[in-house]
Amino acid sequence: MNKKIISLVIFISLFCLTSLALAAGIENPLGDTKTFGDLLEKIAIGVGTLIAFLGVVMIIVAGILYLTSAGSPEKIGTAKKALMYAIAGIAIGLAAKPIVDIIKGIIGTR
C-alpha cells in the first residue's frame, strides 16, 4: 500500500512540473522565415548562388581545357561542351529565384 501512495505522489508531482516545461519558449530555428514560401525562396537563393559560382569555376576549367587541347579536335570539343554546360548552369542559377516566384504564384503562397 505504501508503494502505491508513493507512486501516486510522484505521478501527480510530475504532472505539476509539466506546466513549468510548457512555459519555455522555442525559438524559430529558421530565423525570420515565417512561411513556406519564404523558406522556399531562401533555399532557392542559396542553391542558385552555389550553382552560379560552380558555373563560373567551370568556365575557368573549360578555358584551361581549351588552352591545353594542343589542337586536338576531341579535346576542343570537350572544352566547348564544358563551356556550354557552364553557361547553362549560370543561367539556371540566376533564374532560381524567378522560378520560385512563379511556383509561389501558382500555389498561392505570396
N, C-alpha and C positions, 0 to 999 in steps of 0.2 A: 504494500500500500504506500509505503514511504517513497519508493522509486516512482510510482505513478504521480505523486504530488510534485516531486522534484522535476520530473519530465514536463508536467503541465506548466510549472512556473517558468522553466527555461523556454518552452514553446511560446508562451504568452510574452515573455520579455523579448524574444526575437522579433515578434510582430510589432512590438513597441519601438524597436530600433529601426525598423524599415522606414518609418517616417523621416528619420534623420538621413537615410541614404537617398530617399527620393527628393530631398531638399537640395541636393547637389546639382548644379547646372552642368550641362555638357556643351562645350563649345563646338561650333561647326568646324570640322576638320578641313573643309574646302574653302575657308576664309569668307570672302564676301559673296560667294556663289549661293544664290537663293533658289534658282530654278534649274530645271533640267536643261533648258535652252542655254543658259549661261555656262553651265558645265560643259555642254557640247561645244560651245564656242571657244572656251579656253583650251579644251583638248585639241580642237582643230587648229588653233593658232600655234600651239606648241608643236604639233606634228608637222604642220605646214612649214614652220620655220626650220625644223630639222631636215625636212625633205629638200627645201631650197638650199640650205647650207651644203648638204651632200651633193646636190646638183652642181654647185659651184666647184666643189672639190673634184667632181667627175669631169668638169670642163678642163681643169688643170691636168688631170690624168690623161684625158683624150689628147690634149696638146703634147704631152710628153710622149704618148704613143705615136703621134704623127711625126714628131721630130726624130724619134728613134726607129722609124719604119725603114729607113735607108732605101726608099723607092720600091719596096715590096708591095705589090697590089693587095695582097691579103691583109697585111698589117695596116695599110692605108684604109682599107675597107673597115677593119676593126675600129680604127680611130674615128672614122666618120660615124659609125654606128654608136660608139660611146658618146660622141658629141651630140647626136640627135636624141639619145635617151636622156642625156644630162639636161638638155634644153626642155624636153618634155617633163622631166622631173621638177625643174624650176617652175614651169608653167602650172603644174598641178599643185606645187607647194604654195604658190602665190594665189591660186584660186581656192584654197581650202576654206577660208572664211566666207567668201561669197557662196560657196556650195552649201555651207552650214546655214547661212542666212536663208537660202532658198528652201532647205529642208525645214527650218524653223517656221517659215511662212506656210509651208504645206501642212505641217502638223499643228500649226496654230499656237506656238509657244513664244510669241513675241513678247 
